[in-house]
Amino acid sequence: MSVAGETGRRSRIRSGTVRIARVLPDVSGLEKQFDYVVPAAMDARVRIGSIVRIDLAGRRVGGWVVELFDAGIERQAGAPAVDKLKPIAKLTGLGPDSDVVELAGWAAHRWAGRWRSVLTAASPPRAVSALGIARHGAYDGVPTDRHAVALLQSGGGVLRVTPTNDYIDVVAAALSIGPSLVVTPSIDMARRLGGRLRGLGVVPALAGRDWSAAASGVDLVIGARSAVLATAPGLRSIVVLDEHDDALQEERNPTWHARDVAIERAHRLGIPCLLVSPSPSPNAIMWAGDRILAPSRQEERGGWPIVEAVDRSAEEPWVTSLVTPRLIAALRDPTKRVVCVLNTTGRAKRLACRTCRQLTVCEHCGAAVNQRSDGVLVCPLCATERPIVCQHCGAGGLAVLRPGVTRLREELEAAAGRPAVEITGATDIDLHVDPAVGVFVGTEAVLHRVHEANVVAFLDFDSELLSARYRAVDQAVAMVVRAARLVGQRSGGGRVLLQTRDPLHPINDALVQANPVSLLEPELHTRALLGFPPFMSLAMISGTGVEEFVGGLRSDGRVQVSGPAGGRFLIRASTPDELANALGEQPRPAKSRIRVEVDPPRI
């Protein structure tokens, strides 16, 4: 800074006209905030949420202005004198507005993470220097969902729909009362809905990509989970579509959930929040209370495809294949596109000797070995590799007790007499290139990569029903909901096959009857007994230094500690606030690298 500039700054400080900006640096591992003088040239443009560059510890870094105050305001003890403060080096551009900055701070505390991480999700992907004018369209006459309108007018709640429901009338209901923020599980769903509504006269903005337009003011801001943090003036409602979907939860720390952030944001703004789902989560139901609306029983049943539980209980488990006669009939029909789902990658995950019938395990650590696509046996724990030989009797013939999708693709091709495509989360394939492909097999990812089918078959649905995860019911139903969207309503002949050895299992029965809500009451009862959400709050903690960190938590009367199991500890508290306060107030050990997952979806 020039001598004249420094003299002017000190003069402004003495006269009390200078403003101080409290800045949160965008530096990994640093959560402390620092005070800087706002230069006179920036004074009219710097606001809470502005993205700036500052000089910190000998280097220039980015950051957010999280608080502004006059130089005369008393500051915390130990803070440097105002005339010793450095000025902001550069104003990069606009950032989230003050309400979103505050909301991001709440989310960081609620999910025991870094404020910086949440603000990053709320910020524009590139520098924005100025906003345009608000743009609104004319979309009178767009059909609206009457149940959604009723809930929005009464303050919000939960709307239960069918899997094949067209969400455009739900979004139109929100738009009928003014500008709306809509959160979807995927960016593809957001693009499709936004594009269709644009054709009806609505002015939409895709969160993130159209950050500047959203912040300027439009009819509809729509996007995936980070859209809930979008800067959007004049909102009259917030809508979360498919609130049951795990994609609405951030995987990185802090593991915030868009549903809960939406509820909090709507509460702060005094506007209705509408949660929409074919199978609402227990958390949503508990929040809504009696503010729940659903279609008639006839409408709900008609909106589901035919769901059939394929009984495999009479089959011999040792020799049977997952390719059942019922499935073969669909595979051999050249007019049908068939999708087969098995959440097991590779060639085989569990094998046994055909001669002595001993389970094939690792000779070093005792874990059940897997068979890779190249045929080699490998231990998933210690990575020991060996050829296909039984370590008990030396025989070379192994039976597959739990096949993977690679082996199944071969079986399906043989049964169907036509090629099959394997799809997992790592598959890079454009399924629009060859619409003639008729058979697909893969993990749950196949339900997101294929956009239309006549039959969806869950080859081992029992692995989902019997999962040890506390949310097994939610996640099993969510997969079938996704499958239902691929095959369409029952009037079109679409069919979902659940291959199972327990066709009378309550989940199977509820899905066959197109009535998943019947699972809700027993599920809530079970969670209450076992101390799972929404009745208690959970956190999973792991990493370097976790034992010392958890040792401090054990002496905290606000939480319960279980573990370790697999190097991880489970923390329980009566409320989210109690859990957040306990985690936030417990000091991190020096040189520790601790991962905290609040509300972990898969335990």
Backbone torsions as a table, in degrees:
resi	resn	phi	psi	omega
1	MET	NA	139.9	-180.0
2	SER	-67.8	163.6	179.0
3	VAL	-62.0	-41.4	179.2
4	ALA	-63.9	-39.6	179.7
5	GLY	-66.2	-40.5	178.4
6	GLU	-66.3	-38.9	178.3
7	THR	-63.8	-42.4	178.8
8	GLY	-64.4	-38.2	-180.0
9	ARG	-63.7	-45.9	-179.1
10	ARG	-65.1	-35.4	178.1
11	SER	-65.4	-40.9	178.4
12	ARG	-65.2	-38.3	179.1
13	ILE	-63.8	-45.4	-179.3
14	ARG	-63.3	-34.5	-178.4
15	SER	-81.9	-7.8	178.6
16	GLY	79.8	11.2	-177.7
17	THR	-93.0	-6.2	-178.6
18	VAL	-81.3	148.5	175.1
19	ARG	-107.8	148.5	178.3
20	ILE	-109.5	133.6	176.8
21	ALA	-108.7	128.0	173.2
22	ARG	-92.0	122.3	-170.8
23	VAL	-116.0	133.5	172.6
24	LEU	-97.3	111.7	-177.1
25	PRO	-68.5	145.5	175.4
26	ASP	-88.9	68.3	-177.1
27	VAL	-128.4	126.2	-177.4
28	SER	-59.8	132.0	176.3
29	GLY	83.0	-4.1	-179.3
30	LEU	-112.8	116.6	-178.9
31	GLU	-110.0	-2.1	-178.4
32	LYS	-72.3	149.2	177.9
33	GLN	-107.8	151.6	-175.9
34	PHE	-131.8	149.1	-178.9
35	ASP	-95.2	139.3	177.9
36	TYR	-138.2	151.3	175.6
37	VAL	-79.9	136.4	174.6
38	VAL	-84.4	114.8	179.4
39	PRO	-60.0	151.3	-178.3
40	ALA	-57.5	-36.5	-177.9
41	ALA	-67.6	-21.0	-178.5
42	MET	-103.1	-7.8	-167.4
43	ASP	-54.6	-38.9	-176.5
44	ALA	-78.2	-14.3	-173.7
45	ARG	-108.3	-23.3	-179.1
46	VAL	-77.8	129.8	177.5
47	ARG	-141.2	173.2	176.0
48	ILE	-63.0	129.2	-177.1
49	GLY	101.8	-16.3	179.8
50	SER	-58.1	142.7	177.6
51	ILE	-96.1	124.8	-172.8
52	VAL	-130.6	170.1	170.7
53	ARG	-115.3	137.3	-177.3
54	ILE	-135.1	156.8	173.9
55	ASP	-90.9	120.7	-176.4
56	LEU	-140.1	119.4	175.7
57	ALA	53.0	42.9	174.7
58	GLY	83.2	6.1	176.5
59	ARG	-140.9	162.3	-178.8
60	ARG	-101.0	127.4	-176.5
61	VAL	-132.4	163.4	175.7
62	GLY	-86.6	170.7	178.1
63	GLY	-179.7	177.8	-179.8
64	TRP	-119.0	140.4	171.0
65	VAL	-78.8	117.2	-177.3
66	VAL	-109.1	-6.9	177.7
67	GLU	-160.6	144.9	176.5
68	LEU	-130.7	138.4	177.3
69	PHE	-157.0	161.3	179.8
70	ASP	-74.0	154.7	-177.7
71	ALA	-61.3	-26.3	-177.7
72	GLY	-77.7	-10.3	-179.2
73	ILE	-70.5	136.2	178.6
74	GLU	-66.0	132.2	-178.3
75	ARG	-107.6	173.4	-174.6
76	GLN	-66.7	155.5	-179.6
77	ALA	-60.6	139.6	178.4
78	GLY	88.5	-7.1	179.4
79	ALA	-72.5	144.4	179.6
80	PRO	-64.0	153.1	178.4
81	ALA	-59.5	148.9	-175.8
82	VAL	-58.2	-38.7	-177.4
83	ASP	-73.7	-4.3	175.5
84	LYS	-97.6	-5.9	-176.4
85	LEU	-74.5	145.5	174.9
86	LYS	-82.2	155.3	175.6
87	PRO	-83.8	158.0	170.0
88	ILE	-60.3	131.0	-175.5
89	ALA	-76.7	-36.9	-175.8
90	LYS	-158.4	142.1	171.4
91	LEU	-95.7	108.2	-177.9
92	THR	-72.7	-44.3	-179.7
93	GLY	164.9	-168.2	-178.9
94	LEU	-75.5	150.8	175.5
95	GLY	-135.1	-165.4	-179.5
96	PRO	-59.1	148.6	-179.5
97	ASP	-73.1	173.2	-172.2
98	SER	-61.6	-36.5	179.0
99	ASP	-63.4	-41.1	-179.3
100	VAL	-71.5	-36.6	176.2
101	VAL	-58.6	-45.4	179.2
102	GLU	-66.4	-40.6	178.0
103	LEU	-63.1	-39.9	178.6
104	ALA	-63.7	-37.5	176.4
105	GLY	-64.5	-40.2	176.8
106	TRP	-62.2	-45.2	-178.3
107	ALA	-64.2	-39.5	178.9
108	ALA	-62.3	-40.5	178.1
109	HIS	-70.2	-43.9	-176.8
110	ARG	-61.3	-36.8	-178.2
111	TRP	-109.1	21.0	170.9
112	ALA	52.0	50.9	-179.7
113	GLY	-134.9	-164.6	-176.7
114	ARG	-89.7	132.6	175.1
115	TRP	-59.3	-38.8	-179.8
116	ARG	-56.5	-40.1	-177.8
117	SER	-65.6	-40.2	-179.6
118	VAL	-72.1	-39.2	178.1
119	LEU	-64.0	-33.2	176.3
120	THR	-60.7	-43.0	178.4
121	ALA	-65.8	-25.3	-177.0
122	ALA	-91.0	-7.5	-172.4
123	SER	-94.4	158.8	178.1
124	PRO	-67.1	148.3	-179.0
125	PRO	-70.3	-18.3	176.8
126	ARG	-142.9	163.8	-174.7
127	ALA	-62.0	135.0	176.9
128	VAL	-120.7	117.9	-175.9
129	SER	-91.0	-27.9	-178.0
130	ALA	-156.3	158.8	178.9
131	LEU	-101.8	156.9	175.6
132	GLY	-91.0	-162.6	178.9
133	ILE	-90.7	154.3	177.3
134	ALA	-64.8	141.7	-179.7
135	ARG	-128.3	127.0	179.2
136	HIS	-133.6	145.4	-176.6
137	GLY	-102.9	-176.3	176.3
138	ALA	-118.2	112.6	-175.1
139	TYR	-134.7	38.8	176.3
140	ASP	-62.7	142.9	176.0
141	GLY	93.7	-0.8	177.1
142	VAL	-72.7	125.9	-178.7
143	PRO	-59.3	140.4	-179.5
144	THR	-123.0	149.2	177.3
145	ASP	-75.6	121.1	-174.0
146	ARG	-65.7	-36.0	178.9
147	HIS	-66.4	-41.0	179.1
148	ALA	-63.6	-42.4	178.4
149	VAL	-59.6	-44.6	-178.5
150	ALA	-62.4	-43.3	179.8
151	LEU	-67.0	-42.4	179.9
152	LEU	-63.1	-39.1	-179.6
153	GLN	-71.2	-22.4	-179.5
154	SER	-98.5	7.8	175.8
155	GLY	108.8	2.2	177.8
156	GLY	100.5	172.4	-178.5
157	GLY	161.0	-154.7	-178.3
158	VAL	-111.0	129.6	176.3
159	LEU	-111.6	115.9	176.4
160	ARG	-91.0	129.5	-177.7
161	VAL	-126.0	179.2	175.0
162	THR	-90.3	159.3	-179.7
163	PRO	-59.6	-30.2	-177.1
164	THR	-95.6	11.2	179.7
165	ASN	-62.3	138.8	176.1
166	ASP	-84.9	112.2	-174.1
167	TYR	-70.8	-6.9	-176.2
168	ILE	-64.1	-33.6	179.5
169	ASP	-75.1	-25.2	175.2
170	VAL	-70.3	-45.8	178.6
171	VAL	-64.4	-39.1	178.2
172	ALA	-61.4	-34.9	177.2
173	ALA	-62.5	-40.6	177.7
174	ALA	-66.4	-40.5	-179.6
175	LEU	-67.1	-22.9	-178.6
176	SER	-66.7	-17.6	178.0
177	ILE	-106.8	0.5	176.8
178	GLY	134.7	-176.4	-179.4
179	PRO	-53.7	141.3	-174.3
180	SER	-133.7	151.1	172.2
181	LEU	-109.2	122.1	-176.8
182	VAL	-119.7	127.0	-178.9
183	VAL	-110.1	130.5	-179.8
184	THR	-121.8	162.0	178.9
185	PRO	-71.1	-23.7	-175.9
186	SER	-137.7	153.3	178.2
187	ILE	-69.2	-29.8	178.2
188	ASP	-63.2	-44.4	178.1
189	MET	-62.2	-40.4	179.8
190	ALA	-63.5	-43.3	-179.8
191	ARG	-63.3	-43.8	-177.8
192	ARG	-64.5	-46.9	-179.7
193	LEU	-65.0	-43.7	179.6
194	GLY	-61.7	-41.0	179.2
195	GLY	-64.9	-41.8	179.8
196	ARG	-65.8	-40.4	-179.7
197	LEU	-70.7	-31.8	175.4
198	ARG	-60.8	-38.1	178.1
199	GLY	-67.0	-16.1	178.5
200	LEU	-99.4	7.6	176.1
201	GLY	102.2	-0.5	179.3
202	VAL	-80.0	144.5	174.1
203	VAL	-100.2	103.3	-178.4
204	PRO	-101.1	163.3	171.2
205	ALA	-137.3	130.7	177.9
206	LEU	-83.2	119.5	-177.3
207	ALA	-54.7	139.1	-177.6
208	GLY	90.1	-75.6	-177.7
209	ARG	-59.7	-43.3	-178.4
210	ASP	-104.9	42.7	-174.6
211	TRP	-56.5	-45.8	-176.9
212	SER	-63.1	-43.4	179.2
213	ALA	-63.6	-41.9	179.5
214	ALA	-62.1	-43.1	-178.7
215	ALA	-71.5	-22.4	178.0
216	SER	-77.2	-31.6	-180.0
217	GLY	120.0	116.0	177.9
218	VAL	-140.8	177.0	178.1
219	ASP	-70.7	-41.3	-169.8
220	LEU	-139.6	124.5	168.8
221	VAL	-107.7	122.6	-173.4
222	ILE	-136.4	144.5	180.0
223	GLY	177.6	-177.0	177.9
224	ALA	-75.6	-164.7	-165.6
225	ARG	-54.2	-37.5	-177.9
226	SER	-69.1	-11.9	176.3
227	ALA	-60.0	-25.6	-178.9
228	VAL	-64.4	-16.0	178.8
229	LEU	-103.3	11.6	-176.7
230	ALA	-68.4	142.6	171.1
231	THR	-78.5	116.7	-173.5
232	ALA	-149.0	104.0	-177.3
233	PRO	-73.9	153.3	171.6
234	GLY	71.7	23.3	-178.0
235	LEU	-63.7	141.9	176.0
236	ARG	-115.9	-11.0	177.4
237	SER	-164.0	158.6	172.6
238	ILE	-128.0	130.9	-177.5
239	VAL	-123.3	132.8	175.3
240	VAL	-116.1	114.9	-180.0
241	LEU	-90.7	140.1	-177.8
242	ASP	53.7	52.9	-175.0
243	GLU	-62.6	-13.8	179.2
244	HIS	-76.9	-13.8	-169.0
245	ASP	-74.4	131.8	179.7
246	ASP	-63.4	-21.4	-179.2
247	ALA	-65.6	-14.1	178.5
248	LEU	-78.7	-4.1	178.4
249	GLN	-105.8	133.0	177.5
250	GLU	-67.5	132.8	-178.4
251	GLU	-81.9	-30.8	179.8
252	ARG	-85.1	159.5	177.9
253	ASN	-74.5	134.4	-1.9
254	PRO	-78.5	143.1	-173.2
255	THR	-86.9	57.4	-176.8
256	TRP	-68.8	151.0	-179.2
257	HIS	-112.6	127.6	-176.2
258	ALA	-59.9	-32.7	178.8
259	ARG	-60.5	-49.4	-176.3
260	ASP	-71.6	-34.4	175.7
261	VAL	-66.5	-39.0	178.3
262	ALA	-62.5	-43.0	178.9
263	ILE	-61.3	-44.9	-179.5
264	GLU	-66.3	-42.6	-178.9
265	ARG	-65.1	-43.6	178.3
266	ALA	-61.1	-40.0	178.5
267	HIS	-62.0	-43.3	-179.4
268	ARG	-65.7	-35.3	-179.2
269	LEU	-85.1	-12.6	-178.3
270	GLY	71.6	34.6	-179.9
271	ILE	-122.5	160.7	-179.0
272	PRO	-73.3	146.3	173.5
273	CYS	-116.5	129.8	-178.1
274	LEU	-118.0	119.3	176.6
275	LEU	-102.5	126.9	-172.9
276	VAL	-122.4	134.5	-179.1
277	SER	-168.8	147.7	170.5
278	PRO	-72.5	-21.8	-179.6
279	SER	-142.7	78.9	-174.3
280	PRO	-57.1	143.3	179.7
281	SER	-71.9	156.1	174.9
282	PRO	-56.4	-34.8	178.3
283	ASN	-61.9	-42.8	179.9
284	ALA	-66.3	-41.9	-179.2
285	ILE	-63.6	-43.0	-179.9
286	MET	-65.4	-37.2	178.4
287	TRP	-66.5	-42.2	-173.1
288	ALA	-73.6	-31.5	-175.7
289	GLY	64.8	-121.1	-179.2
290	ASP	-93.3	6.7	179.9
291	ARG	-90.6	64.0	-177.7
292	ILE	-130.9	130.4	175.7
293	LEU	-126.4	149.1	-176.1
294	ALA	-145.7	159.6	176.0
295	PRO	-70.0	166.6	175.8
296	SER	-65.1	161.8	-179.3
297	ARG	-59.4	-38.4	179.9
298	GLN	-66.6	-43.5	178.7
299	GLU	-63.9	-41.1	-178.2
300	GLU	-65.6	-45.0	-179.5
301	ARG	-63.5	-40.3	179.8
302	GLY	-67.9	-23.3	-179.7
303	GLY	-85.2	-4.1	175.4
304	TRP	-101.5	152.6	170.4
305	PRO	-76.6	178.2	171.7
306	ILE	-72.4	122.7	177.2
307	VAL	-110.6	124.5	-174.5
308	GLU	-122.1	126.6	174.9
309	ALA	-88.1	111.3	-178.7
310	VAL	-86.1	110.7	-173.4
311	ASP	-77.2	118.5	178.0
312	ARG	-113.6	12.9	-173.8
313	SER	-67.0	-25.4	-178.9
314	ALA	-85.0	-7.4	-177.3
315	GLU	-81.7	150.8	176.9
316	GLU	-74.9	116.1	-174.2
317	PRO	-66.0	-23.0	-175.6
318	TRP	-73.3	-36.2	-172.0
319	VAL	-111.8	-8.5	-171.9
320	THR	-75.3	152.9	173.8
321	SER	-99.7	160.2	175.1
322	LEU	-78.1	-6.9	177.3
323	VAL	-89.2	96.0	-175.0
324	THR	-85.6	161.8	176.2
325	PRO	-56.4	-37.2	-179.8
326	ARG	-64.1	-39.0	178.6
327	LEU	-71.4	-39.9	-180.0
328	ILE	-58.8	-37.8	179.5
329	ALA	-60.2	-38.4	178.3
330	ALA	-74.1	-39.2	-178.3
331	LEU	-62.9	-34.2	-175.4
332	ARG	-86.5	-0.2	175.5
333	ASP	-89.9	107.0	-174.9
334	PRO	-65.6	-12.1	-179.9
335	THR	-86.5	-6.1	-174.9
336	LYS	-108.0	135.5	170.2
337	ARG	-94.0	123.2	-172.8
338	VAL	-117.3	131.7	176.6
339	VAL	-116.7	125.6	-180.0
340	CYS	-113.8	132.9	-174.0
341	VAL	-118.0	129.2	173.9
342	LEU	-149.0	118.3	-176.4
343	ASN	-82.7	53.4	178.0
344	THR	-139.7	112.9	-179.8
345	THR	-84.7	173.7	178.2
346	GLY	78.4	-160.9	-176.4
347	ARG	-95.4	-43.4	179.4
348	ALA	-157.0	142.1	-178.8
349	LYS	-109.1	-17.3	178.3
350	ARG	-148.1	127.9	-177.4
351	LEU	-133.4	159.6	175.8
352	ALA	-144.5	155.4	-179.2
353	CYS	-72.0	132.0	178.8
354	ARG	-70.2	-22.5	-176.5
355	THR	-87.2	-55.5	-176.6
356	CYS	-100.2	-7.6	177.2
357	ARG	62.5	23.3	175.1
358	GLN	-84.3	140.7	177.5
359	LEU	-65.1	137.3	-178.4
360	THR	-83.9	114.5	-176.5
361	VAL	-127.0	168.5	179.2
362	CYS	-75.0	133.1	-178.9
363	GLU	-73.1	-12.4	-178.5
364	HIS	-95.5	-46.0	-174.3
365	CYS	-119.2	-7.9	175.7
366	GLY	83.6	3.6	179.2
367	ALA	-77.2	149.7	175.7
368	ALA	-64.9	130.1	-175.7
369	VAL	-86.1	157.9	175.2
370	ASN	-107.7	157.6	173.0
371	GLN	-109.3	121.7	179.4
372	ARG	-75.1	173.1	-179.5
373	SER	-61.9	-27.4	179.3
374	ASP	-85.9	5.1	175.8
375	GLY	93.4	-13.3	-177.9
376	VAL	-74.4	141.1	175.1
377	LEU	-85.1	134.6	-178.4
378	VAL	-139.3	139.8	177.7
379	CYS	-83.1	128.8	-179.0
380	PRO	-72.7	-14.9	-177.6
381	LEU	-96.0	-50.3	-175.6
382	CYS	-109.2	-1.2	174.7
383	ALA	68.4	16.8	176.0
384	THR	-67.2	135.0	179.8
385	GLU	-113.1	148.3	174.9
386	ARG	-160.0	164.0	179.9
387	PRO	-75.4	174.8	-177.6
388	ILE	-78.9	85.2	178.9
389	VAL	-142.0	134.7	176.8
390	CYS	-73.2	127.9	-178.5
391	GLN	-77.9	-7.3	178.9
392	HIS	-91.2	-49.1	-175.6
393	CYS	-119.4	-5.0	178.2
394	GLY	81.4	2.0	179.6
395	ALA	-69.0	156.2	-177.5
396	GLY	-107.6	4.9	180.0
397	GLY	-102.8	118.3	-178.7
398	LEU	-116.8	140.2	176.0
399	ALA	-96.6	139.4	-179.5
400	VAL	-88.3	114.4	177.2
401	LEU	-89.5	-28.0	179.3
402	ARG	-140.2	90.4	-176.5
403	PRO	-72.9	156.9	173.4
404	GLY	-101.0	176.6	-173.0
405	VAL	-68.1	-26.9	179.9
406	THR	-65.4	-46.4	178.3
407	ARG	-66.3	-39.8	-179.1
408	LEU	-63.6	-35.4	178.2
409	ARG	-58.6	-40.2	178.7
410	GLU	-65.0	-42.8	179.3
411	GLU	-65.6	-41.7	-178.8
412	LEU	-65.5	-39.9	177.9
413	GLU	-62.2	-41.4	179.4
414	ALA	-66.0	-40.2	-178.8
415	ALA	-72.4	-36.3	-174.7
416	ALA	-85.2	-25.5	-175.1
417	GLY	71.0	22.9	177.8
418	ARG	-151.4	159.6	-175.9
419	PRO	-63.7	151.0	174.4
420	ALA	-124.8	144.4	-179.5
421	VAL	-106.5	130.4	178.2
422	GLU	-92.7	131.4	-179.3
423	ILE	-133.8	124.8	171.1
424	THR	-128.8	-176.5	179.7
425	GLY	-61.4	-23.4	-178.2
426	ALA	-92.8	-1.5	-176.7
427	THR	-73.5	132.9	177.0
428	ASP	-112.3	98.2	-175.2
429	ILE	-150.5	140.4	176.3
430	ASP	-98.4	105.5	-174.6
431	LEU	-76.6	-5.5	177.9
432	HIS	-84.6	-11.6	-175.2
433	VAL	-69.1	-43.8	-175.5
434	ASP	-124.6	88.5	-179.0
435	PRO	-67.8	-10.1	-179.1
436	ALA	-77.6	-13.6	178.6
437	VAL	-61.4	129.7	-171.9
438	GLY	-115.4	-14.2	-177.3
439	VAL	-131.3	129.3	178.2
440	PHE	-128.5	145.0	174.2
441	VAL	-139.6	139.3	179.9
442	GLY	180.0	-175.7	175.3
443	THR	-75.7	-171.6	-179.8
444	GLU	-54.9	-23.0	179.8
445	ALA	-59.0	-27.9	-178.3
446	VAL	-63.2	-27.8	179.5
447	LEU	-70.3	-20.4	179.4
448	HIS	-97.9	-19.4	-176.3
449	ARG	-94.8	-28.3	175.8
450	VAL	-95.6	136.0	-171.5
451	HIS	-105.7	-6.5	-179.1
452	GLU	-159.2	142.3	179.5
453	ALA	-156.6	162.5	173.3
454	ASN	-97.0	-33.2	-179.5
455	VAL	-137.9	133.5	169.9
456	VAL	-120.0	125.9	-178.0
457	ALA	-118.1	124.5	171.8
458	PHE	-91.2	107.1	-167.7
459	LEU	-70.7	-29.6	178.9
460	ASP	-138.8	70.5	-175.5
461	PHE	-66.3	-21.7	179.1
462	ASP	-62.4	-30.7	179.1
463	SER	-64.4	-26.7	175.3
464	GLU	-82.4	-41.0	-179.2
465	LEU	-64.3	-37.7	-173.1
466	LEU	-98.3	11.0	179.0
467	SER	-59.8	145.3	-179.4
468	ALA	-79.1	-3.3	-179.5
469	ARG	-69.6	142.9	-178.0
470	TYR	-70.3	-20.8	179.5
471	ARG	-101.0	25.8	-176.8
472	ALA	-59.2	-39.5	-179.9
473	VAL	-63.4	-49.8	179.8
474	ASP	-56.0	-47.0	-172.8
475	GLN	-73.5	-33.7	176.0
476	ALA	-66.4	-44.6	179.1
477	VAL	-65.5	-38.3	-180.0
478	ALA	-60.9	-38.2	178.3
479	MET	-65.9	-40.0	179.6
480	VAL	-69.5	-34.7	174.9
481	VAL	-60.0	-44.2	178.7
482	ARG	-63.1	-41.3	178.1
483	ALA	-63.6	-38.5	-179.8
484	ALA	-61.0	-35.0	179.4
485	ARG	-69.2	-29.4	178.6
486	LEU	-70.5	-38.2	-172.9
487	VAL	-97.0	-17.8	176.1
488	GLY	84.7	-175.5	-175.6
489	GLN	-67.9	160.3	-177.7
490	ARG	-64.0	-25.4	179.5
491	SER	-65.3	-22.8	178.7
492	GLY	-89.3	-1.2	177.4
493	GLY	87.5	3.1	178.8
494	GLY	-63.9	150.5	-173.9
495	ARG	-144.4	138.5	174.4
496	VAL	-116.1	126.2	-179.8
497	LEU	-104.8	127.4	176.1
498	LEU	-110.3	99.3	180.0
499	GLN	-78.8	121.0	-170.0
500	THR	-151.6	154.8	172.8
501	ARG	-98.9	5.0	178.8
502	ASP	-137.8	72.3	-175.5
503	PRO	-64.8	-18.0	-179.9
504	LEU	-93.9	6.4	176.7
505	HIS	-57.0	139.9	-176.6
506	PRO	-53.3	-36.7	179.6
507	ILE	-67.3	-45.3	177.9
508	ASN	-59.2	-45.5	-178.0
509	ASP	-63.6	-42.6	-179.8
510	ALA	-63.2	-39.0	-179.2
511	LEU	-72.6	-38.7	176.7
512	VAL	-62.3	-37.3	179.7
513	GLN	-84.1	3.2	-178.0
514	ALA	53.9	43.6	-174.5
515	ASN	-140.6	60.5	-176.8
516	PRO	-64.7	-19.7	-179.9
517	VAL	-64.2	-20.9	178.5
518	SER	-65.1	-16.9	179.7
519	LEU	-82.5	-13.0	-168.9
520	LEU	-67.2	-48.9	-176.0
521	GLU	-61.3	-49.8	177.3
522	PRO	-64.5	-32.2	178.7
523	GLU	-66.5	-43.1	176.8
524	LEU	-62.9	-39.7	179.1
525	HIS	-62.8	-43.8	-179.7
526	THR	-64.2	-43.6	-178.9
527	ARG	-66.2	-36.6	178.2
528	ALA	-63.9	-41.3	-179.9
529	LEU	-66.2	-38.0	-174.2
530	LEU	-92.5	-4.7	178.8
531	GLY	74.2	42.6	178.5
532	PHE	-109.4	161.5	177.3
533	PRO	-56.9	145.7	10.0
534	PRO	-90.6	12.0	-176.5
535	PHE	-87.0	-23.3	172.9
536	MET	-141.0	160.8	178.2
537	SER	-103.2	142.3	-174.7
538	LEU	-122.6	152.9	169.6
539	ALA	-145.1	139.3	174.7
540	MET	-107.7	127.6	-174.5
541	ILE	-123.3	132.7	179.7
542	SER	-149.3	175.9	175.0
543	GLY	114.0	-178.7	-179.7
544	THR	-71.5	129.9	-179.4
545	GLY	84.9	8.7	-174.8
546	VAL	-67.2	-31.6	-177.9
547	GLU	-63.5	-42.6	179.1
548	GLU	-67.6	-40.9	179.8
549	PHE	-63.1	-45.9	-178.6
550	VAL	-69.8	-30.2	176.5
551	GLY	-58.2	-38.8	176.3
552	GLY	-67.8	-35.3	179.7
553	LEU	-69.1	-33.0	-179.0
554	ARG	-59.5	-32.4	-179.4
555	SER	-85.1	-1.7	179.1
556	ASP	-89.4	117.6	-175.6
557	GLY	-68.3	-6.9	-176.6
558	ARG	-83.7	-16.0	-174.7
559	VAL	-130.2	159.3	173.1
560	GLN	-112.7	139.4	-176.7
561	VAL	-117.8	129.6	174.6
562	SER	-122.5	146.0	176.5
563	GLY	119.0	-174.7	11.4
564	PRO	-84.2	153.7	172.3
565	ALA	-135.2	112.8	-176.7
566	GLY	64.6	29.7	180.0
567	GLY	80.4	6.7	-178.0
568	ARG	-119.3	147.9	178.4
569	PHE	-115.1	141.8	176.8
570	LEU	-105.4	125.8	-178.8
571	ILE	-111.6	132.3	177.9
572	ARG	-120.3	144.8	174.2
573	ALA	-144.7	159.3	-175.6
574	SER	-68.4	-34.1	-177.0
575	THR	-137.3	159.7	174.8
576	PRO	-58.6	-37.1	-179.5
577	ASP	-65.9	-42.0	178.9
578	GLU	-62.6	-42.7	179.5
579	LEU	-64.7	-46.3	-179.0
580	ALA	-61.5	-42.9	-179.0
581	ASN	-66.1	-42.6	-179.7
582	ALA	-63.9	-44.1	-179.9
583	LEU	-69.0	-38.6	-177.3
584	GLY	-72.5	-30.4	-176.9
585	GLU	-88.3	-13.9	179.8
586	GLN	-81.1	119.7	-177.9
587	PRO	-66.8	143.5	177.2
588	ARG	-81.3	134.6	177.0
589	PRO	-62.3	151.6	178.6
590	ALA	-60.0	138.2	177.2
591	LYS	62.3	19.8	178.7
592	SER	-84.7	153.9	173.5
593	ARG	-130.2	87.1	-171.9
594	ILE	-103.9	133.1	174.7
595	ARG	-104.6	126.3	178.3
596	VAL	-115.4	121.9	176.4
597	GLU	-113.6	103.2	176.5
598	VAL	-86.9	137.4	-175.0
599	ASP	57.7	50.0	-178.4
600	PRO	-62.1	129.6	-174.0
601	PRO	-78.1	-19.4	-171.7
602	ARG	-128.5	67.8	173.7
603	ILE	-124.7	NA	NA
